């Protein structure tokens, strides 16, 4: 339902707010999960395609040049697409989660959790080096 122009406007507003405040540590773009909504029942909305997800990641990286981190939220996209997103401007996959509930209550079909090993493997396969981080994107030394 949101147009490309509206998405760009939203990103530009976030960029301006970041210029003013410097308060964001990162940005996590994820698509609306419509499957459990009346809009989906009426055929008025569908889930974003993989290509749309990647375009939003890439546009986020380009427009939000004042954000240090762009996350490919594997819970929303699935791990394979999040892995590809590392080549489209994302630099973070969010992390391990034991059992995600919110997206799945909305109808998400992705796995409810990921192991550290799965995430590390996906990151390495994408040609990147995995780094465990804290909430502030500081490396956690093991």
C-alpha positions as CSV (number, residue, x, y, z in Angstrom):
1,X,0.0,0.0,0.0
2,X,2.9,2.3,0.6
3,X,4.4,3.8,-2.6
4,X,8.1,4.0,-3.4
5,X,7.8,7.8,-3.1
6,X,6.3,7.4,0.4
7,X,9.1,5.1,1.4
8,X,11.7,7.6,0.2
9,X,10.0,10.4,2.0
10,X,10.0,8.3,5.2
11,X,13.7,7.6,4.8
12,X,14.5,11.2,4.1
13,X,12.6,12.2,7.3
14,X,14.6,9.7,9.3
15,X,17.8,11.0,7.8
16,X,16.9,14.6,8.8
17,X,16.0,13.5,12.3
18,X,19.4,11.7,12.6
19,X,21.1,14.8,11.4
20,X,19.4,16.8,14.2
21,X,19.7,14.3,17.0
22,X,22.3,11.6,16.2
23,X,20.1,9.4,18.3
24,X,19.8,6.3,16.1
25,X,22.3,3.5,16.3
26,X,20.8,1.6,13.4
27,X,17.8,1.1,11.2
28,X,15.9,-2.1,10.8
29,X,13.6,-2.0,7.8
30,X,11.1,-4.8,7.7
31,X,8.0,-5.4,5.7
32,X,4.5,-5.5,7.1
33,X,3.3,-9.0,7.8
34,X,-0.3,-8.9,6.3
35,X,-1.3,-12.6,6.4
36,X,-3.5,-12.3,9.6
37,X,-5.2,-9.1,8.6
38,X,-8.5,-8.1,7.1
39,X,-6.6,-6.3,4.3
40,X,-5.1,-9.6,3.2
41,X,-8.5,-11.4,3.4
42,X,-9.9,-8.7,1.1
43,X,-7.0,-9.1,-1.3
44,X,-6.0,-5.5,-0.8
45,X,-2.4,-6.2,0.4
46,X,0.2,-8.8,-0.1
47,X,3.5,-9.5,1.5
48,X,6.5,-7.7,0.1
49,X,8.5,-9.6,-2.5
50,X,12.1,-10.6,-2.0
51,X,13.1,-8.0,-4.6
52,X,11.1,-5.3,-2.7
53,X,12.8,-6.2,0.5
54,X,16.3,-5.9,-1.1
55,X,15.4,-2.6,-2.7
56,X,14.4,-1.2,0.7
57,X,17.6,-2.4,2.2
58,X,19.6,-0.8,-0.6
59,X,17.7,2.5,-0.5
60,X,18.1,2.6,3.3
61,X,21.8,2.3,3.0
62,X,22.0,5.0,0.3
63,X,19.6,7.5,1.9
64,X,20.5,6.9,5.5
65,X,24.2,7.5,5.0
66,X,24.3,9.0,8.5
67,X,23.1,5.7,10.1
68,X,26.0,3.4,11.0
69,X,24.0,0.2,10.7
70,X,21.3,-1.2,8.5
71,X,19.9,-4.5,9.7
72,X,18.5,-7.4,7.5
73,X,16.0,-8.7,10.0
74,X,16.1,-12.4,9.2
75,X,12.9,-13.0,11.3
76,X,11.0,-11.0,8.6
77,X,12.9,-12.0,5.5
78,X,14.2,-15.4,6.3
79,X,17.9,-16.2,6.7
80,X,18.7,-16.9,3.0
81,X,17.3,-13.5,1.9
82,X,19.0,-11.7,4.9
83,X,22.2,-13.3,3.8
84,X,21.8,-11.8,0.3
85,X,20.9,-8.5,1.9
86,X,24.5,-8.3,3.2
87,X,25.4,-7.5,-0.4
88,X,22.7,-4.9,-0.7
89,X,23.7,-2.6,2.1
90,X,22.9,-4.4,5.3
91,X,25.7,-4.9,7.8
92,X,23.8,-6.7,10.5
93,X,21.5,-9.8,10.8
94,X,20.1,-8.8,14.2
95,X,21.2,-12.0,16.1
96,X,20.1,-15.2,17.7
97,X,16.7,-15.4,19.1
98,X,15.4,-18.4,21.0
99,X,11.8,-18.1,20.1
100,X,10.4,-15.1,18.3
101,X,6.6,-14.6,18.8
102,X,5.4,-11.2,17.5
103,X,6.1,-11.8,13.8
104,X,4.8,-15.3,14.0
105,X,1.6,-14.3,15.7
106,X,1.1,-12.1,12.7
107,X,1.6,-15.0,10.4
108,X,5.3,-15.1,9.6
109,X,6.5,-18.5,8.2
110,X,10.2,-18.0,8.9
111,X,11.9,-20.1,11.6
112,X,11.2,-18.9,15.2
113,X,14.9,-18.9,16.1
114,X,18.4,-19.2,14.8
115,X,21.5,-20.7,16.3
116,X,24.7,-18.9,16.5
117,X,26.2,-21.5,14.2
118,X,23.6,-20.9,11.5
119,X,24.1,-17.1,11.6
120,X,27.9,-17.4,11.6
121,X,27.7,-19.8,8.6
122,X,25.3,-17.5,6.6
123,X,27.6,-14.5,7.3
124,X,30.7,-16.3,6.3
125,X,29.1,-17.7,3.1
126,X,28.2,-14.0,2.3
127,X,31.9,-13.2,2.5
128,X,31.7,-11.3,5.8
129,X,33.2,-12.0,9.2
130,X,30.7,-12.6,12.0
131,X,31.1,-10.4,15.1
132,X,28.9,-10.8,18.2
133,X,27.7,-7.3,19.3
134,X,25.8,-5.7,22.0
135,X,22.8,-3.3,21.8
136,X,25.1,-0.4,21.0
137,X,26.9,-2.4,18.2
138,X,30.0,-2.7,20.2
139,X,31.9,-6.1,19.7
140,X,31.4,-8.6,22.5
141,X,34.6,-10.3,23.3
142,X,34.2,-14.0,24.0
